[in-house]
C-alpha cells in the first residue's frame, strides 16, 4: 500500500475554520511547537497574509515575531505560506514589486514553503506568481489548484490545468484545494487518478474540509494517488476544518497504508489542543452533517467560521440560513466565482449586507465593486447585467476606476517614513496605521501558555476588578495564593 505523509493545518486553517482565525495567539502556538516538530509532519500550514493581519488587528501581536519564534521552536519542519492571488493583506491588487518584497521577508523570517493559489485558477497568473516567489528565495513551491463545481469544472478541466502547471517546471508539487469540502468519495476515485497522471513526477496532495462530512471518506479514497493529506489536531479538526489527524492516521493504517509519524507526539499534540479549547471556551469541531445545499452556495470552511463569528457577535446567528441562501444568489449574480479567498469574502460579505439591510445591493463594499470592475480578472461566466450595471454606474465605482496605481516601494517609504524595519514598513503599507501602532504599544507577545492556569487567571482578574476588596487568599493542598491591596 501507500506511504502517506501529513501536512498539519491546526494553527492556520483549523484555527480559521473552527475559531474564526482568532482562537490562537503566539504563546499558545509556541507552547506546542516543539511537540509539533517531533510529530514528523511534511509541513505545517502556518499562515497567510490574512492571518498576519488578524494577529495585528485582534491580538495586537507582531506576525513577524510570531513567525520567527515558531521557526526557532520548530527548526526543521517546513512552514508554509498560502498566497491568495496578487494581494498581500490589503484588498488592493498589489504590484509585483510589493509581492516579491513581501515574499523575501517571509523567507528571511522562516517560511520555506509557498502554496501558490489564484482565486480564478488562472494558470498564467499562477506561473507568474511562482516565478516571483522563486526570485524572492522561496524554497518549495506548490501549486494549489482550487476545486469547485460548475458545468465547466470536470475532471478533464482540472487535469489540463494540473498538466500546464507542473509541466512548466516552476512547481515542486501540486495539491487539490477543496475549500468547500465538496469532493465526494466517488469524485475522488476519478479526479485523483486524472490529476496524478497529469502531474507526472510532481507529487500530489489533497486538502479538504469536513463541512458536510465528506472529508474523512474522500481522504481514504484519495490517499493512493495523493499520498500527502492535510489534517488538523483535536478540536481544530472536523467542523468546517480538515479531518482529524489521529482519526485519519488510524483509518489509513487500518486500510494497510503506512503513516510514519511519532504517535506519542501526535497524541500529546491532540491532548494539548483539547485542553486549550476547553480552557478558552473554543468550540470543539465535530463532523458536519451532510447538507446538499453546500453544492450550491459552496461556502468554504474558513469563511463559514468567520461568518458565524460575525453573526454571533451581533446576536444574529439565527440569520445564517437566510444569508447562505443569499450567497447562492449573489454568486450567480457575480458570474459564479470560485468560493475561495478573496472571492468567498466578496460574495459572503455582499450576501450578509443584503440580508441585514433588507434590500439587495443597497450597500456595496469596495471589494465587490473592484471585482465587478475586473480588478481580480474575468470570471468564468458573465455577470448578471442588471447587477453589473447598477454597480458600475455608481459614484463609488467611478471613484475607484480613477484610483491611481499602487505606489512603488520607494514612494511608500517616502510617505510612511524610513525609520521602520522592512517588516513593520510592509505592515504599515497595507494596514491602517492605528492598528500597527496598537500592536507596537502592546509590546512583545507572551511566550508561554498553560491551559491549566486559565481558571486561576480568570479568578484573579475577576477578584482584582472588584472594588473595595482589600485581601484575597486562595488555598488548596500544595498551593496558596494571597493578594493584598494597598491603602485606599
C-alpha positions, -999 to 999 in steps of 0.1 A, spaced: 0 0 0 10 37 1 33 56 24 12 86 34 26 119 48 7 147 66 5 185 64 -7 199 96 -33 228 94 -41 233 131 -26 268 136 -38 282 103 -68 266 85 -80 248 116 -79 279 137 -96 299 109 -123 273 101 -134 265 136 -124 296 155 -127 325 131 -88 328 129 -88 344 164 -87 314 187 -49 311 189 -22 336 199 15 334 197 21 319 232 -4 292 225 14 282 193 49 284 208 39 261 237 32 232 214 57 240 187 84 216 199 59 188 201 47 195 165 83 194 154 85 158 168 54 145 151 71 143 117 48 164 95 59 170 59 50 207 66 29 229 88 3 251 71 14 282 91 0 315 78 -14 337 51 -13 374 48 -49 375 62 -38 356 93 -9 381 97 -34 409 96 -56 391 122 -25 388 146 -22 426 144 -58 436 144 -73 412 170 -43 401 191 -20 432 189 8 408 181 36 411 156 31 384 130 68 386 120 78 379 156 54 350 158 69 335 127 105 339 139 97 324 173 78 295 159 106 289 134 131 288 163 109 264 183 102 241 152 135 244 133 133 216 107 97 212 97 87 232 67 65 262 75 40 270 47 26 303 35 -6 303 13 -8 330 -13 -43 342 -24 -36 359 -57 -18 392 -63 -26 407 -29 -10 410 5 -33 417 34 -49 446 16 -78 440 -8 -59 462 -33 -42 445 -62 -5 446 -53 24 452 -76 49 425 -85 75 446 -67 55 446 -34 48 408 -37 84 400 -42 94 422 -13 68 405 10 79 370 -1 115 379 5 106 390 41 87 358 46 117 337 36 140 358 57 118 352 88 113 315 84 89 305 56 103 278 34 72 265 16 48 286 -5 14 273 -17 5 294 -48 -32 298 -53 -50 320 -78 -87 326 -69 -97 320 -105 -73 291 -111 -57 313 -138 -27 293 -149 -6 321 -164 -12 341 -131 -1 311 -110 30 306 -132 39 343 -128 34 341 -90 57 311 -88 84 329 -107 81 359 -83 82 336 -53 113 317 -66 130 351 -73 123 361 -37 141 330 -25 112 306 -20 122 270 -13 94 245 -20 67 260 -42 34 241 -45 6 248 -70 -28 250 -51 -55 241 -77 -89 251 -63 -118 227 -66 -153 240 -75 -185 227 -90 -198 241 -123 -206 228 -158 -170 239 -167 -151 222 -140 -150 185 -149 -120 161 -144 -105 169 -178 -105 207 -169 -86 202 -137 -62 177 -153 -54 201 -181 -47 229 -155 -25 205 -135 -6 194 -166 2 230 -176 12 240 -141 36 210 -134 50 209 -169 62 244 -165 89 234 -141 80 262 -117 63 240 -92 77 212 -70 43 198 -60 6 203 -67 -23 200 -43 -60 200 -49 -76 225 -26 -112 218 -18 -123 247 4 -160 238 5 -154 201 13 -173 192 -19 -152 164 -33 -172 132 -28 -155 98 -25 -170 90 -59 -154 121 -74 -121 114 -57 -120 80 -74 -120 96 -109 -104 130 -102 -73 120 -82 -60 94 -108 -66 120 -135 -46 146 -116 -18 121 -108 -15 112 -145 -14 149 -154 13 158 -128 39 133 -140 67 132 -115 53 161 -93 38 147 -61 2 153 -54 -15 164 -21 -52 167 -11 -67 194 11 -104 192 20 -129 201 48 -154 182 69 -181 208 64 -207 183 52 -190 152 65 -173 141 33 -136 149 40 -127 118 61 -142 95 34 -127 113 4 -92 112 21 -92 75 22 -102 72 -14 -76 98 -25 -46 85 -5 -34 61 -32 -30 89 -57 -25 118 -34 -3 104 -6 0 137 13 -31 147 32 -39 179 51 -52 173 87 -57 191 119 -54 182 156 -81 178 182 -109 204 183 -93 224 155 -103 195 132 -137 185 119 -164 212 120 -157 232 89 -120 224 92 -99 194 79 -103 158 90 -89 148 124 -52 138 124 -55 109 148 -86 95 131 -71 97 96 -39 80 108 -59 52 124 -81 47 93 -52 48 68 -33 22 88 -64 1 90 -65 1 52 -29 -10 51 -13 23 44 19 34 62 19 68 81 53 74 96 47 98 125 56 99 161 24 85 177 33 97 211 39 133 199 7 132 178 -13 122 209 4 149 230 -4 175 204 -41 164 203 -44 164 241 -29 199 243 -53 215 218 -82 197 235 -72 212 269 -67 246 253 -101 246 236 -117 237 269 -98 264 289 -105 291 263 -141 282 256 -134 274 220 -158 252 200 -147 216 196 -151 206 160 -174 177 151 -180 163 116 -207 182 98 -239 166 88 -244 161 50 -261 191 35 -267 192 -2 -271 229 -2 -234 233 0 -231 220 -35 -250 252 -45 -235 280 -22 -201 263 -18 -191 284 12 -156 273 23 -148 263 59 -128 293 68 -153 318 56 -181 299 72 -163 301 105 -158 338 101 -194 344 91 -207 325 121 -185 346 144 -196 378 129 -233 369 132 -229 356 167 -211 388 178 -242 408 167 -266 383 181 -279 374 146 -267 338 142 -303 328 135 -300 346 102 -273 322 89 -297 300 67 -310 332 51 -275 345 45 -264 312 29 -294 313 6 -285 348 -4 -248 337 -10 -261 314 -37 -279 342 -54 -250 367 -52 -226 341 -65 -248 336 -96 -251 374 -100 -213 377 -100 -206 351 -126 -200 321 -103 -166 329 -89 -147 301 -71 -156 303 -35 -121 308 -21 -102 338 -7 -108 366 -16 -140 357 -36 -157 338 -7 -153 370 13 -166 392 -16 -197 370 -21 -202 363 16 -199 399 27 -223 411 0 -248 384 9 -246 394 46 -252 431 38 -281 422 15 -298 403 43 -291 428 71 -302 458 51 -333 442 37 -325 455 2 -302 437 -22 -271 458 -32 -282 488 -12 -247 488 2 -219 475 -19 -184 472 -4 -154 484 -24 -141 449 -28 -173 439 -46 -171 470 -68 -135 463 -77 -145 427 -85 -172 439 -109 -147 464 -124 -125 435 -133 -97 442 -109 -94 404 -100 -97 392 -135 -126 379 -156 -150 353 -141 -157 321 -158 -193 331 -167 -210 365 -174 -223 387 -146 -260 394 -142 -264 425 -165 -286 444 -141 -264 439 -111 -233 447 -132 -249 480 -145 -261 490 -110 -226 487 -95 -206 501 -125 -228 531 -127 -224 540 -91 -205 571 -80 -181 549 -59 -173 528 -90 -162 559 -109 -141 569 -79 -124 535 -78 -119 535 -115 -100 567 -111 -77 554 -84 -40 557 -91 -20 525 -93 -3 513 -61 27 534 -53 62 520 -57 81 508 -26 103 540 -28 72 561 -29 56 542 0 88 546 20 88 583 14 52 586 25 53 562 55 87 570 68 122 555 66 126 548 103 108 515 103 122 480 98 112 463 65 87 441 83 70 470 101 71 491 70 53 464 50 25 462 76 21 500 76 19 499 38 -11 476 37 -28 481 71 -43 511 90 -16 529 109 -36 529 142 -37 491 142 0 488 137 6 515 164 -16 495 189 4 463 181 37 482 188 23 497 220 12 462 233 49 451 233 62 416 227 37 387 226 37 362 255 60 333 250 43 306 272 8 293 278 -6 267 301 -43 258 297 -44 246 333 -37 281 346 -66 298 328 -92 293 356 -68 308 382 -60 337 359 -97 344 353 -104 342 390 -76 367 399 -88 391 372 -123 389 385 -113 394 421 -90 423 414 -117 440 394 -140 442 424 -140 475 442 -133 476 479 -117 442 481 -85 445 501 -75 409 509 -78 377 490 -64 343 500 -68 311 479 -57 278 494 -58 242 483 -34 213 491 0 223 480 -10 257 467 -15 291 484 -22 324 467 -25 356 488 -32 391 474 -33 422 495 -45 456 483 -27 489 491 -41 516 513 -71 534 499 
